[in-house]
């Protein structure tokens, strides 16, 4: 009598589950690290865009910087299309903008340091980027 075997044995299922768990253990930390680095790049790029908008505004307004972010987003022509200084989380970072006629300071702070971003970045008048470690 010939037995037709259908399905998998418990040992085969356990081997497949072990392989999947091993692959997940290898891949997930790398994915998390890539996400954090992407959030950092977004924060630095956003700081640069806001700083460039402030500098362009000052050029067009006799070396006077904007008093607030709405001077950039509501101007005609628009200097900045999006207000990231609204207190909301943007790609793991919260942006705060301190602006005045004489200059600006923009801070990008990670919502959860080490989880959503590596560190706090600051952009000051003239487009100078400051950070805790090397700004790469």
Helices and strands as residue ranges (DSSP letters): H 10-60, H 70-73, E 89-90, E 93-100, E 103-110, E 121-124, E 128-131
